[in-house]
């Protein structure tokens, strides 16, 4: 892992940036482990002990990634007391876009009326929300834009092989969002961000078909090529190590110690991964926010959904130092420390 670059909050003359509002949206349909027992050879006990997941949400027929994203984004804008027409930048992080082109962000822009915004997507899988945060933060810090709406949204149910018990039990649908604004004196701010990737490990977790490398045709349509495939053990090993290093880098970049962190919001993929990282960092379990039992792995949406739930439930308090960390396909990893 390379040495971290200085963040915008560390460079003289640049504005600090804060999170002014959060939002999330989960589809109504709940798919439980008991439901999955009727679909594939698995059991509630098998899924729970290996992942910590009990249920996940599934988008309704006709409910697209952009619809999930728009609903989460509007909730974040409402909390920030900002009108969609006042948004300068709109970023959607997703690996399950409505269309290959245009960007899902453009569909969201149309749905919520963010007519002034520059809109584009970020594809960094489970790390994507934090990638979007760093892009938006830097744009605000330099004065390129006044504000930004960032959204992590996924309809993973459309890209899951429902006959593969090793993967179909893991994923769910949902969206989370945040509004970023300049930070004034006494307000919270994003203290540090760290991003990383290693394309040499791309095949450990990927969707092999559906792109230019492997278009879906009549000849291969029955081979589930446009669904998620994963080498679980290798992903687990890389996830624990990369997220631990990323977390340490972000904490160091914020000028803090691990003991200064009041709340940790990790990527919600697997309870065993969360527990392993927490142990290696010396974090108390009561300081780690977990909701994957309810939603499963929602990829780019996971941290955003958890952050909104922590915010609205009072788990995050003004002045708290909050550590965010993620790991995903690419392979990618990301971390951030926020003064709430």
Helices and strands as residue ranges (DSSP letters): G 8-10, E 17-25, E 29-32, H 33-37, H 44-51, E 55-58, H 65-80, G 84-86, E 89-93, H 104-112, E 118-122, G 125-127, H 128-141, E 147-155, G 156-159, H 165-168, E 173-182, E 189-197, G 199-204, E 205-207, E 228-230, H 232-253, G 258-260, E 263-266, H 271-281, G 285-287, E 288-289, H 292-295, G 299-301, H 302-313, E 321-328, E 332-339
